[in-house]
Amino acid sequence: MIGIAKRAGRVMSGSFQVEQALHKRQALLVIVAEDASDNTKKHITDMCRYRKIPRTAAGRKAELGRAVGQEERTCLAITDPGLAEAVIRRLEEEGYSLDREGV
């Protein structure tokens, strides 16, 4: 699903691009790698909560990178509403919990 969103140009990957998508209020879902640093997790979580964007920790950096055809990525942001909902449904089906605090 993330690969489809990437091919559609609706995924921002890496900390810098995700932060930019959050600042511009383009991000509709943020996925942070489970093995990202505690500082990165807290920073992205705080930004998502402030902007009321759903966030989850799923996969490792290498897996997120592979999903978008890149090297390791600490986080991804989905910017398309339909694709974000589809990814959310899939994550929930697989047992991942979403942080929707403030959403």
N, C-alpha and C positions, 0 to 999 in steps of 0.2 A: 504494500500500500504506500509506503514511504517512497519507494522507487518510482511509482506512478506519479506521486506528487512532485518529485524532483524533475522528472521528464516534462511535467507540465509547467515547470518554473515556479512552483509554489512552496519550495522548501528553502529556508535559509539555514546554513550549517556553519558551525564554529561559534565560539563565544562572541566575537566581535559582530558578526552578522546577526546573530540572535538578539544581542543587545540593541542593535540598530532597528530591527523589526519590532522589538518591544517599545522603544522610544517613539517610533512612528505609528504605534498601535496597529501594526499589520499582522502581528503574530496572533493566532487563534488557539494554538496548542504548542506547548514547549515540552520537549523530551530531553532530559539530562541523563548522561551516562552514569550508571551506578558507580563506576570507578573514577568519576571526576573528583577533583579536590574538594574538600569540605568548604573552602572559601568560594569556589565556583558555584557549588550547589546552593550555598546560602545567598550569594549575590543574585543568582538567577531566580531563586525562590522568592526573595524579597521583591524583585522587580515584577514578577508575575502576580504576586499577591496584591501589590499596590495597584496594578493595572487590571486586576480581576481576570487574569488569563489562566486557564487550566494548565497544570504542570504535572509531570510524572517523572520518576526515575526508572528507566528501562534500558536493559542491554548494557554492554560495555562499549568503551570508546571505539574499539576496532569494529564492533558490530554496527554501530551507528554510521561509521565511516563507510563500511561496505554497503550499507543500505542506500547511500547516496553516491556510490561510485568514487569515493575519495579515501584518503588515509584516515587515521583516527579523528573522530570529532567528539568534542565534549558535550555538545548539545545541538539540537535541531529545533526549528520553529516551522510549523505548518501555517501557511497564510491563506489557504482557500477554505471557505466554510464547509463545503460538502466533504472535502478530503479530510479536514480536521475531525469532523463528526465520525467519518468512517474509521479513522485511526483510533479515535476514542473508544468506539464500540469494540474494535478488535482488541485493544489493550485491556478493556474491562472483561471481555470474554476469556482472555488469557490470564486473568487474575491480578493484573496490575491495578494499584489504587491511584486515583487521580487526586491531586490537591486542588480542590475547587474553592478554597477559602476566599470568601469575598465575591465569588462569582454569582 
